[in-house]
Amino acid sequence: MPRSAKEATQKTEPDVGLTRMTTRTKNATAHPGNIVLENFRVHRSKEEVQQEKQEKKEKKAAKERKMAEANALKAAGNAFVAQREEEEDTALANVEKEFPRRRTETQSVYSPLLWRQSFTVSL
């Protein structure tokens, strides 16, 4: 029986055993902001994940093919330059055989090493 008129007008609810209000049933130590952000996260299916992995592998393979083509082109260019330099060296050697350079008297007497040594002072 209610003690006062106020108690009489209030609807009595059965006690379900909860002594305090529970706000987070899943994880009581979780930050409330993280719980709110959970609703905005995108959850993908296994098929979508597999498809993305396959696309990533294909993209990586295409990038590796492109790099291999670039490296092959660079190697071909370097080989061409080396071949041209070798041809120029042999052509210059052939020209020198046909027209040997004449050393002047000064060049034969004074080599660059002797020229430098003549100016050094010994103590």
GIJORA-V139046 format. One record per backbone hydrogen bond with DSSP energy under -0.5 kcal/mol. NH is the residue of the N-H (numbers start at 1). CO is the residue of the C=O. If there is no record, write none. Layout:
NH_CO ; NH_CO
This chain:
8_4 ; 9_5 ; 10_6 ; 19_17 ; 23_21 ; 25_23 ; 30_27 ; 34_31 ; 35_31 ; 36_32 ; 37_33 ; 38_34 ; 39_35 ; 39_36 ; 40_37 ; 41_37 ; 41_38 ; 43_41 ; 44_42 ; 49_45 ; 50_46 ; 51_47 ; 52_48 ; 53_49 ; 54_50 ; 55_51 ; 56_52 ; 57_53 ; 58_54 ; 59_55 ; 60_56 ; 61_57 ; 62_58 ; 63_59 ; 64_60 ; 65_61 ; 66_62 ; 67_63 ; 68_64 ; 69_65 ; 70_66 ; 71_67 ; 72_68 ; 73_69 ; 74_70 ; 75_71 ; 76_72 ; 77_73 ; 78_74 ; 79_75 ; 80_76 ; 81_77 ; 82_78 ; 83_79 ; 84_80 ; 85_81 ; 86_82 ; 87_83 ; 88_84 ; 89_85 ; 90_86 ; 91_87 ; 92_88 ; 93_89 ; 94_90 ; 95_91 ; 96_92 ; 97_93 ; 98_94 ; 99_95 ; 103_101 ; 108_104 ; 109_105 ; 110_106 ; 111_109 ; 115_111 ; 116_112 ; 117_113 ; 118_114 ; 119_116 ; 120_116 ; 120_117 ; 122_120
